[in-house]
């Protein structure tokens, strides 16, 4: 019971922060699964399943708010899902220390880039929505999809920043797309593929699903009420903390 309560509250906090920042639930959720004794492949698959509930909770709120353009949403799905499937086939073949190091450096870089760009994502500036630039954006989403399927946590943050940087969205709109499309669909595809390869630890799945769905809904609710500046600060905090956490784990594994 103590383990389940700890798992619930850690997962709830992680998913509230993730729904505010546009990713990063694995910063807290995956480490506690490993700490409580799950093997890495099982912990990763179980975390991915819980992330689907995060996407579901956020989706309910964002659908009510009408946050999405569904034609653009289909582009994100069509670009990213093939990459996710490729990534899940690669993840169990790559040494853990290399995946942790690469993800730590990339994730920290996202936060630093955002910190050094004060006006980034504060107001929508629609761009790269047609022609070659649109296809280049789709390739970027495909590559991020591979990261999403391959790596352990925080890859939703890459989608958020890509939507802000390349397509000119503000942070609030970009987080909405990430939570619905990455949280629900990309992570759903990754969860199915990983679960078939590694299996799940079913006794903890119901607690994680409830905490993730509730955290996703609450985070999306508060995110819609707040301005882009607060969401930007949450994004930067989560990315840098995720990067530091992953670097620490890299040193331990190495």
Secondary structure, 3 states (H helix, E strand, C coil): CHHHHHHHHHHHHHHHHHHHHCCCCHHHHHHHHHHCCCCHHHHHHHHHHHHHHHHHHHHHHHHHHCCCCHHHHHHHHHHHHHHHHHHHHHHCCCCHHHHHHHHHHHHHHHHHHHHCCCCCCCCCCCCCCCHHHHHHHHHHHHHHHHHHHHCCCCHHHHHHHHHHHCCCCCHHHHHHHHHHHHHHHHHHHHHHHHHHHHCCCHHHHHHHHHHHHHHHHHHHHHHHHCCHHHHHHHHHHHHHHHHHHHHHHHHHHC
